[in-house]
Amino acid sequence: MNDTVLIVGAGPVGLTMALELARYRVPVRVVDQMTERAYTSRAVALWPRTLELLERAGDGLSADLVTRGNRVTVAHIIAGTEPIARIELKDVVTPYPFVLMLPQSETEGVLGDRLAEHGVWPELGMRLVDFTRDDTGITATLHHADGSEEMTRFGWMVACDGAHSVVRHRLGLAFDGETRGDDWGQGDFHMTGVPFPVNEFATYWHEEGPVVLFPMAPGRYRLIVGLGTSTGPAPTTPSFEEFQAILDRRGPGGIQLQDTVWTSAFRINERQVNSYREGRVFLAGDSAHVHSPAGGQGMNTGMQDAINLAWKLALIIRGLSTAPALLDSYDPERRAVGAGVIAASGRLTRMATIQNPIARRIRNAVAQFVLGLAPVQHALEGSMTETSIRYDDSPLNGVSWEAGPRAGSRMPPIEGEVPYGAGDTPRFTLRAGAWAEEPPVPLGDLVDLAIRPNPVDGGIELVRPDGYLAISVADGEWEPIIAYLDHFRPAPARPATE
C-alpha cells in the first residue's frame, strides 16, 4: 500500500503539514496550482503558541523566524482620543512573550527551506483535478503546468488549499456560516508620525469604522480599515489618498503615509465545515474554517491544525499505533478550536463596528472598566497568544490527578529541555518525581526513554507529542499510564493458520 500523503496547498498550513510529516519520516508530496509564490505580506502575525510548536521541528526554527520579524508586546484600544485598554503580553508563560510580526512570504520561505532539508520541494503549477477515495487510499488526478495529467495513488490526503478549497467542494461538504455585509481595506505602507513605539500596535474605534495599525518594522505598518456597508458585488480597494483621508479622520492625527507596498479589499466570511475528516481525507486551515482577521489568528489556527494532525497520522502510517481514536480525535479537537476562533474574532469585529452613538458610549465605558480588570486582561492575553488553547473534551484524554493541570491542558515548554514531540518519531513524554518508582514494565516505542522531572510534587504526567497533557496520576499509580498506552499500541499479529 502507498503510504505517501498528498498535501494540496503549499501555503503556510501545507508547508507546516509537510514539514511535520517529513521530519517524522513520512513520505509526502505537496502540490499547488499557483505557478510562483506571492511576495505580499498577507498574514503577518505569528503568536506564541505557534512558535512553541514550530520549535519542535528542531534546528532553531522559531529562533530563525524571530530574528526576521518584529516583536510586539503591547496592544492598545483607543476610542477617538480616549484610551480604552492597554494589554501587555509580558506576563504570558512562554519563551515567546510577544506576537511576531512577519510577512507571510517570509514565514513560507523559512518553512520551505526547512522542508527542503528533508528532501521535499512543493510542486508549483500542479493542480488537483479530481480524486476518488476508498478504504485503502486516494486516487488523484493531477494536472501539470505543461498540460499533461497523471493519475497517482496516495495513502492519505490533506486539504490545505484555502477558502475556495477544491477538495472541500469535491467532497460536497457544506461551508456553513455567513458573509458579513460590510467592506474592508488593508495594505502595507511606509509611514511617519505613528505615536507609539514599534513594539506596540493599536486599534482605533471610530463612528465611521475601525482602524488597526500593526507595526511590521520601523516605519512600515499593516493598516486595516473598515469601509462601511457593502454596496456592490465586490469590495473596492481604497486609493492611496483615500487611505490617508481615513487615517486623518479616524486616527490620532499626524500620521503620514509615505508610499504603498501593497493594498487590497475584502469581505469577512465566518464559516466552518461540520467535519474536518472524511475517511482518509482531512481538511486544515482555511479549507476548514474562515473568519474575521480581528486578532490575526487565521494562519496560526491553520498551522496548529496541521501540527495536531501530523503526529497522529505519523503514528498510524509508521505502524506505531493502530488505534482509530488517534485520527478520530482530530476533528473534535480542532473543530472546537476553530469554532472558538470564529466566535471570538466575530465578537471583536462587531464590537469595533457598533454604529449606534448611544451603544458606542456604553461600549466604551464598559470596555474601559472590564478590560482594566486583571483577570480579564489575563484571559485576553491567553486568548490572543493562543496559550489558553486546550482540549478539555478530547477523546484522547485520560484521567486527571487531583493536583496539577487537567488532561487536555497545554504544557508550557520548560527552558533547557528538548521540546515535546521533537525528533524523527512522535513520542509521548513521561514526567515523574525524582523519587518515583520506575514503571513495572517497559513502556515501549510510544514513549521517550528519558523520564523528565515533574514540576508537580507527587505526580506522574504523560504529555502528548504536541505538548498537551494526556493523563496524570499520583506517584506509583502506573497501571492507568500502562493501560492508556496499551490502548494505542498496534494489535498483536495473529498466528498464521495452517
C-alpha positions as CSV (number, residue, x, y, z in Angstrom):
1,M,0.0,0.0,0.0
2,N,1.2,3.5,-0.8
3,D,1.5,5.5,2.4
4,T,2.5,8.8,0.8
5,V,0.4,11.7,2.0
6,L,-0.7,14.1,-0.7
7,I,-0.9,17.7,0.6
8,V,-2.9,20.0,-1.5
9,G,-1.8,23.6,-1.0
10,A,1.7,25.0,-0.3
11,G,0.9,28.0,1.8
12,P,2.0,28.1,5.5
13,V,-0.5,25.4,6.5
14,G,0.5,23.0,3.8
15,L,4.2,23.7,4.4
16,T,3.8,23.1,8.1
17,M,1.9,19.9,7.5
18,A,4.6,18.7,5.1
19,L,7.5,19.7,7.4
20,E,5.9,17.9,10.4
21,L,5.3,14.7,8.4
22,A,8.7,14.8,6.7
23,R,10.6,15.1,9.9
24,Y,8.6,12.2,11.3
25,R,9.9,10.2,8.3
26,V,6.5,10.0,6.5
27,P,6.6,10.3,2.7
28,V,4.8,13.4,1.4
29,R,4.1,15.2,-1.9
30,V,3.0,18.8,-1.9
31,V,1.2,20.3,-4.9
32,D,-0.2,23.8,-5.5
33,Q,-1.8,25.3,-8.6
34,M,0.0,28.6,-8.1
35,T,2.9,28.9,-10.6
36,E,5.0,31.1,-8.3
37,R,4.9,32.3,-4.8
38,A,3.4,35.5,-3.8
39,Y,5.7,38.1,-2.2
40,T,3.0,40.2,-0.5
41,S,2.8,40.0,3.3
42,R,-0.8,38.8,3.7
43,A,-1.0,37.2,7.2
44,V,1.6,39.0,9.4
45,A,1.2,37.6,12.9
46,L,2.9,34.6,14.5
47,W,1.6,34.0,18.0
48,P,3.5,32.4,20.9
49,R,1.8,29.0,20.8
50,T,2.6,28.6,17.1
51,L,6.2,29.5,17.8
52,E,6.3,27.0,20.7
53,L,5.0,24.2,18.4
54,L,7.2,25.1,15.5
55,E,10.3,24.9,17.6
56,R,9.7,21.1,17.9
57,A,11.0,20.8,14.3
58,G,14.5,21.5,15.6
59,D,17.5,23.5,14.4
60,G,16.2,26.7,15.9
61,L,13.3,27.1,13.5
62,S,11.4,29.5,15.7
63,A,14.5,31.4,16.6
64,D,15.2,31.8,12.9
65,L,11.7,33.3,12.4
66,V,12.1,35.6,15.4
67,T,15.3,37.1,14.0
68,R,13.4,38.1,10.9
69,G,10.4,39.7,12.4
70,N,9.3,42.5,14.8
71,R,8.3,41.5,18.3
72,V,5.2,43.3,19.6
73,T,4.4,43.2,23.3
74,V,1.6,45.7,23.8
75,A,-1.9,46.1,22.3
76,H,-3.9,49.4,22.6
77,I,-7.6,50.0,22.1
78,I,-8.4,53.7,21.6
79,A,-11.8,55.4,21.0
80,G,-11.3,58.8,19.5
81,T,-8.7,60.2,21.8
82,E,-9.8,58.2,24.8
83,P,-7.6,55.2,25.8
84,I,-9.8,52.1,26.4
85,A,-7.3,49.4,27.2
86,R,-3.6,48.6,27.2
87,I,-2.9,44.9,27.1
88,E,0.6,43.6,27.7
89,L,1.9,40.2,26.8
90,K,4.9,40.2,29.1
91,D,3.2,38.0,31.7
92,V,2.4,35.1,29.4
93,V,4.4,32.0,30.5
94,T,6.2,31.2,27.2
95,P,9.6,31.5,25.7
96,Y,8.0,33.9,23.2
97,P,6.1,36.6,25.2
98,F,5.2,38.6,22.1
99,V,3.4,38.5,18.8
100,L,5.9,38.2,16.0
101,M,5.1,40.5,13.0
102,L,6.5,38.8,9.9
103,P,5.2,38.8,6.3
104,Q,3.6,35.5,5.3
105,S,6.0,35.3,2.4
106,E,9.0,35.2,4.8
107,T,7.3,32.6,7.0
108,E,6.7,30.5,4.0
109,G,10.3,31.0,2.9
110,V,11.7,29.7,6.2
111,L,9.3,26.7,6.3
112,G,10.2,25.9,2.7
113,D,13.9,26.0,3.4
114,R,13.5,23.6,6.3
115,L,11.3,21.3,4.2
116,A,14.0,21.2,1.5
117,E,16.4,19.9,4.1
118,H,14.2,16.8,4.3
119,G,14.3,16.4,0.5
120,V,10.8,17.7,-0.2
121,W,10.0,20.6,-2.6
122,P,6.5,21.8,-3.3
123,E,5.4,21.2,-6.9
124,L,4.0,24.6,-8.1
125,G,1.8,24.8,-11.2
126,M,0.4,21.4,-10.3
127,R,-3.4,21.4,-10.0
128,L,-5.6,18.7,-8.4
129,V,-8.3,18.0,-11.0
130,D,-10.2,15.2,-9.3
131,F,-9.9,12.3,-6.9
132,T,-11.6,9.2,-5.8
133,R,-11.2,7.5,-2.4
134,D,-11.8,4.1,-0.9
135,D,-10.9,2.3,2.3
136,T,-7.2,1.9,1.4
137,G,-6.3,5.3,-0.2
138,I,-6.8,8.1,-2.6
139,T,-6.5,8.1,-6.4
140,A,-5.7,11.6,-7.5
141,T,-5.7,13.2,-11.0
142,L,-3.0,15.9,-11.2
143,H,-2.7,18.5,-14.0
144,H,0.8,19.6,-14.7
145,A,1.8,23.1,-15.9
146,D,2.7,21.7,-19.3
147,G,-0.9,20.4,-19.8
148,S,-0.1,16.8,-19.1
149,E,-2.0,14.8,-16.5
150,E,-1.1,12.0,-14.2
151,M,-3.2,9.6,-12.1
152,T,-1.4,8.7,-8.9
153,R,-2.3,6.6,-5.8
154,F,-1.8,8.0,-2.3
155,G,-2.5,6.6,1.1
156,W,-3.9,9.9,2.6
157,M,-4.7,13.4,1.5
158,V,-4.7,16.7,3.5
159,A,-6.6,19.7,2.0
160,C,-4.6,22.9,2.8
161,D,-6.0,24.6,-0.3
162,G,-7.7,27.6,1.2
163,A,-11.2,29.1,1.5
164,H,-12.1,28.1,-2.1
165,S,-10.9,24.5,-1.4
166,V,-11.2,22.2,-4.4
167,V,-11.0,19.2,-2.1
168,R,-13.9,20.5,0.1
169,H,-16.1,21.2,-3.0
170,R,-15.3,17.8,-4.4
171,L,-16.3,16.1,-1.1
172,G,-19.5,18.1,-1.1
173,L,-19.0,19.5,2.4
174,A,-21.1,22.4,3.4
175,F,-19.2,25.5,4.5
176,D,-21.8,26.8,6.9
177,G,-21.8,30.4,8.1
178,E,-22.2,33.8,6.7
179,T,-20.6,36.7,4.8
180,R,-20.7,40.0,6.8
181,G,-22.4,42.9,5.0
182,D,-19.5,45.3,5.2
183,D,-16.3,46.0,3.3
184,W,-12.7,46.3,4.5
185,G,-9.5,47.7,3.1
186,Q,-6.0,46.8,4.0
187,G,-2.4,47.5,2.9
188,D,1.2,47.8,3.9
189,F,2.6,51.3,4.0
190,H,5.7,53.1,5.0
191,M,4.5,55.9,7.2
192,T,5.7,58.5,9.7
193,G,4.2,60.1,12.8
194,V,2.9,57.0,14.5
195,P,2.5,57.9,18.2
196,F,3.6,54.6,19.7
197,P,6.8,52.5,19.6
198,V,7.4,49.8,17.1
199,N,6.7,47.1,19.7
200,E,3.1,48.3,20.2
201,F,0.0,48.0,17.9
202,A,-3.2,49.9,18.2
203,T,-6.9,49.6,17.3
204,Y,-8.8,52.9,16.9
205,W,-12.6,52.7,17.4
206,H,-14.4,55.4,15.4
207,E,-18.0,56.1,14.4
208,E,-17.1,55.6,10.7
209,G,-15.4,52.3,11.4
210,P,-12.2,50.9,13.0
211,V,-8.6,51.5,12.0
212,V,-5.9,49.0,13.0
213,L,-2.1,49.6,12.8
214,F,0.2,46.7,13.1
215,P,4.0,47.6,13.2
216,M,5.9,45.3,10.9
217,A,9.2,47.1,11.1
218,P,10.4,50.6,11.9
219,G,8.4,52.9,9.6
220,R,6.4,50.0,8.0
221,Y,2.9,49.2,9.1
222,R,-0.1,47.0,8.2
223,L,-3.2,49.2,8.0
224,I,-6.7,47.7,8.2
225,V,-9.8,50.0,7.9
226,G,-13.5,49.4,7.9
227,L,-15.2,50.8,4.8
228,G,-18.8,50.6,5.8
229,T,-21.8,48.7,4.3
230,S,-21.2,46.6,1.2
231,T,-22.7,48.3,-1.9
232,G,-21.5,46.2,-4.8
233,P,-20.7,42.7,-5.9
234,A,-17.1,43.1,-4.8
235,P,-15.3,45.5,-2.4
236,T,-13.3,48.3,-3.9
237,T,-9.8,48.9,-2.7
238,P,-9.3,52.5,-1.5
239,S,-6.7,54.7,-3.3
240,F,-3.6,55.9,-1.5
241,E,-5.4,59.3,-1.0
242,E,-8.4,57.6,0.4
243,F,-6.4,55.5,2.9
244,Q,-4.7,58.8,4.0
245,A,-8.0,60.5,4.4
246,I,-9.4,57.7,6.5
247,L,-6.4,57.7,8.7
248,D,-6.6,61.5,9.1
249,R,-10.3,61.3,10.3
250,R,-10.1,58.3,12.5
251,G,-6.6,58.1,13.7
252,P,-4.7,60.1,16.3
253,G,-3.6,62.7,13.7
254,G,-0.1,63.4,12.4
255,I,0.4,60.1,10.7
256,Q,1.6,60.5,7.1
257,L,1.6,57.7,4.5
258,Q,4.9,57.7,2.6
259,D,4.4,55.0,0.0
260,T,2.4,51.8,-0.7
261,V,3.9,48.3,-0.5
262,W,0.5,46.7,-1.5
263,T,-3.2,47.1,-0.9
264,S,-6.4,45.1,-1.2
265,A,-10.0,45.0,-0.1
266,F,-12.1,42.1,1.3
267,R,-15.3,41.0,2.9
268,I,-15.3,38.9,6.1
269,N,-16.6,35.4,5.9
270,E,-17.3,33.4,9.1
271,R,-17.7,29.8,8.0
272,Q,-16.7,26.3,9.1
273,V,-17.2,22.7,7.8
274,N,-19.0,20.3,10.0
275,S,-16.3,17.7,9.8
276,Y,-12.6,18.1,9.4
277,R,-12.2,14.5,8.2
278,E,-13.8,12.3,5.6
279,G,-12.2,8.9,5.7
280,R,-8.6,9.3,4.5
281,V,-9.1,12.9,3.6
282,F,-8.5,15.7,6.1
283,L,-9.1,19.4,6.0
284,A,-6.9,22.0,7.6
285,G,-6.6,25.8,7.7
286,D,-8.9,28.0,5.5
287,S,-10.3,24.9,3.8
288,A,-12.0,24.1,7.1
289,H,-12.6,27.5,8.7
290,V,-12.5,31.2,7.8
291,H,-13.2,34.2,10.0
292,S,-12.6,37.8,10.7
293,P,-8.9,38.9,10.6
294,A,-9.5,40.6,14.0
295,G,-6.9,39.1,16.3
296,G,-4.8,37.9,13.4
297,Q,-5.2,34.2,14.2
298,G,-6.3,32.6,10.9
299,M,-2.9,31.4,9.7
300,N,-1.9,30.3,13.3
301,T,-5.0,28.3,13.7
302,G,-4.4,26.5,10.4
303,M,-0.8,25.8,11.2
304,Q,-1.8,24.3,14.6
305,D,-4.4,22.2,12.7
306,A,-1.5,20.7,10.8
307,I,0.6,20.1,13.9
308,N,-2.3,18.4,15.7
309,L,-2.9,16.1,12.8
310,A,0.7,15.3,11.8
311,W,1.9,13.3,14.8
312,K,-1.3,11.2,14.8
313,L,-1.0,10.4,11.2
314,A,2.7,9.6,11.5
315,L,2.0,7.1,14.3
316,I,-0.6,5.3,12.1
317,I,1.4,5.4,8.9
318,R,4.6,4.1,10.5
319,G,2.7,1.3,12.3
320,L,3.5,2.5,15.8
321,S,-0.3,2.6,16.5
322,T,-3.4,1.2,15.1
323,A,-5.9,3.0,17.4
324,P,-8.8,4.5,15.5
325,A,-9.1,7.1,18.3
326,L,-5.9,8.8,17.2
327,L,-7.2,10.1,13.8
328,D,-10.8,10.3,15.1
329,S,-9.6,12.9,17.7
330,Y,-8.5,15.4,15.0
331,D,-12.0,16.6,14.1
332,P,-13.4,17.2,17.6
333,E,-10.2,18.8,18.9
334,R,-9.6,21.2,16.1
335,R,-13.2,21.9,15.1
336,A,-13.9,23.1,18.6
337,V,-10.8,25.4,18.4
338,G,-11.9,26.7,15.0
339,A,-15.4,27.5,16.3
340,G,-13.9,29.3,19.2
341,V,-11.7,31.5,17.0
342,I,-14.7,32.3,14.7
343,A,-16.8,33.3,17.7
344,A,-14.0,35.4,19.4
345,S,-12.9,37.2,16.2
346,G,-16.6,37.9,15.3
347,R,-17.2,39.4,18.7
348,L,-14.2,41.7,18.3
349,T,-15.3,42.8,14.9
350,R,-18.9,43.5,16.0
351,M,-17.6,45.5,19.0
352,A,-15.4,47.6,16.8
353,T,-18.1,48.4,14.2
354,I,-21.0,49.5,16.5
355,Q,-22.8,52.4,14.8
356,N,-25.4,53.5,17.3
357,P,-24.0,56.5,19.2
358,I,-25.5,55.5,22.5
359,A,-24.3,51.9,22.1
360,R,-20.8,53.2,21.3
361,R,-20.7,55.2,24.5
362,I,-21.9,52.3,26.6
363,R,-19.4,50.0,24.8
364,N,-16.5,52.5,25.6
365,A,-17.5,52.8,29.3
366,V,-18.0,49.1,29.9
367,A,-14.9,48.1,27.9
368,Q,-12.7,50.6,29.7
369,F,-13.8,49.2,33.1
370,V,-13.8,45.5,32.2
371,L,-10.6,45.4,30.2
372,G,-8.9,47.1,33.2
373,L,-9.5,44.1,35.4
374,A,-6.5,41.9,35.9
375,P,-8.4,38.6,35.5
376,V,-10.0,39.8,32.2
377,Q,-6.6,41.0,30.9
378,H,-5.1,37.6,31.8
379,A,-7.8,35.8,30.0
380,L,-7.5,38.1,26.9
381,E,-3.7,37.6,26.9
382,G,-4.2,33.8,26.8
383,S,-6.8,34.0,24.0
384,M,-4.7,36.4,21.9
385,T,-1.4,34.4,22.3
386,E,-3.3,31.1,21.9
387,T,-1.6,29.8,25.0
388,S,-5.0,29.1,26.6
389,I,-6.0,26.6,23.9
390,R,-6.8,23.3,25.5
391,Y,-8.6,20.1,24.6
392,D,-10.8,19.6,27.6
393,D,-13.2,17.3,25.8
394,S,-10.8,15.3,23.7
395,P,-11.4,11.6,23.3
396,L,-7.6,11.2,23.9
397,N,-7.8,12.5,27.4
398,G,-7.1,10.0,30.2
399,V,-7.7,10.6,33.9
400,S,-6.5,13.7,35.8
401,W,-4.9,13.5,39.2
402,E,-6.3,15.9,41.8
403,A,-3.1,18.0,41.7
404,G,-1.6,19.9,38.8
405,P,-3.1,20.5,35.3
406,R,-6.0,18.6,33.8
407,A,-5.8,16.3,30.8
408,G,-6.0,18.3,27.6
409,S,-4.1,21.3,29.1
410,R,-1.2,22.9,27.3
411,M,2.1,22.0,28.9
412,P,4.4,25.1,28.6
413,P,7.9,24.4,27.3
414,I,10.5,24.3,30.0
415,E,13.7,26.2,29.4
416,G,16.6,24.0,28.7
417,E,14.5,20.9,27.8
418,V,14.0,19.4,24.4
419,P,10.6,20.4,23.2
420,Y,7.8,17.8,23.4
421,G,7.5,15.8,20.2
422,A,10.9,16.7,18.9
423,G,13.0,14.3,16.8
424,D,12.1,11.9,14.0
425,T,9.5,9.9,15.8
426,P,6.4,11.2,17.6
427,R,6.6,10.0,21.2
428,F,4.9,10.8,24.4
429,T,6.9,12.3,27.2
430,L,6.8,11.0,30.8
431,R,7.3,13.4,33.7
432,A,7.8,11.9,37.2
433,G,9.3,13.0,40.5
434,A,12.9,12.1,41.2
435,W,11.8,9.8,44.0
436,A,9.2,8.0,41.8
437,E,9.5,4.2,41.2
438,E,10.4,3.0,37.7
439,P,7.5,1.7,35.7
440,P,6.9,-2.0,36.4
441,V,7.1,-2.9,32.6
442,P,8.8,-1.3,29.6
443,L,6.6,1.5,28.1
444,G,7.7,0.8,24.6
445,D,8.2,2.8,21.4
446,L,5.4,5.2,22.1
447,V,7.2,6.9,25.0
448,D,10.5,8.7,25.1
449,L,13.0,6.7,27.1
450,A,14.2,9.7,29.1
451,I,11.8,10.3,32.1
452,R,11.8,14.0,32.9
453,P,11.3,15.6,36.3
454,N,7.8,16.6,37.1
455,P,7.2,20.2,38.4
456,V,4.1,18.9,40.3
457,D,5.1,17.1,43.5
458,G,3.9,13.5,43.9
459,G,2.5,13.1,40.4
460,I,3.2,11.3,37.1
461,E,2.3,13.0,33.8
462,L,2.2,11.7,30.3
463,V,2.5,14.5,27.7
464,R,1.4,14.2,24.0
465,P,3.9,14.8,21.2
466,D,2.1,18.2,20.6
467,G,2.6,19.4,24.1
468,Y,-0.8,18.7,25.7
469,L,-1.4,16.6,28.8
470,A,-2.7,13.1,28.0
471,I,-3.1,11.7,31.5
472,S,-1.9,12.4,35.1
473,V,-1.8,10.1,38.1
474,A,-0.4,10.1,41.6
475,D,3.1,8.8,42.2
476,G,3.2,5.0,41.9
477,E,0.0,4.6,40.0
478,W,1.5,3.1,36.9
479,E,-1.5,1.0,35.9
480,P,-3.6,3.8,34.3
481,I,-0.5,5.0,32.4
482,I,0.2,1.5,31.1
483,A,-3.5,1.0,30.2
484,Y,-3.6,4.3,28.4
485,L,-0.6,3.5,26.3
486,D,-1.8,-0.1,25.6
487,H,-4.9,1.4,24.0
488,F,-2.7,2.9,21.3
489,R,-0.3,0.0,20.6
490,P,-0.6,-2.0,17.4
491,A,-2.7,-5.1,17.8
492,P,-0.5,-8.2,18.1
493,A,-0.2,-10.1,14.8
494,R,-2.4,-13.2,14.5
495,P,-0.5,-16.5,14.2
496,A,-0.6,-17.9,10.7
497,T,-3.2,-20.6,10.2
498,E,-2.2,-24.0,8.9
